[in-house]
Amino acid sequence: MAIVIALILGLLALAFVLYPLLRRSETRRSAAQIVVSEQVEQSVQERATTTEGQETAAKAALQEVELDYQLGNIDEPDYRSMRERYMRRALVALKARYDQEQALDEMIEEQLRSMREQNEEDKDDAKQL
């Protein structure tokens, strides 16, 4: 019975001693997560000047967040929220690029139509002469 009480007291003392050390490592992780998040945000903002830049920045941010999660620098809830945010940004950038490409295609088609019409008019004028 005395051995059980001694073990319980020893474990309580050990927990009391180790608690600040474990808490300090959690604080370091939180600080590391904040630093990582700020670095990712900064790299995203630097690259996000154009649509392609936005797309590239979002993809790079996703890769960085994935790497940080795999290394253990980011907790799972933070990883999921950051991943969701950057996925949305990537999708918005892809949609914007798609819309720009569609507008460009329409402009090209319009120019081709006008060139064909001009070519047909030139042929008609040449036949009349």
Long-range contacts (C-beta under 8 A, 24 or more apart in sequence): 29-73, 29-75, 32-73, 33-73, 33-74, 33-75, 33-78, 36-64, 36-68, 36-73, 36-74, 37-78, 37-82, 39-64, 40-64, 40-65, 40-82, 40-86, 44-86, 44-89, 51-93, 51-96, 51-97, 51-100, 52-97, 54-89, 54-92, 54-93, 54-96, 55-90, 55-93, 55-94, 55-97, 57-89, 57-93, 58-86, 58-87, 58-89, 58-90, 58-93, 59-90, 61-86, 61-89, 62-86, 62-87, 62-90
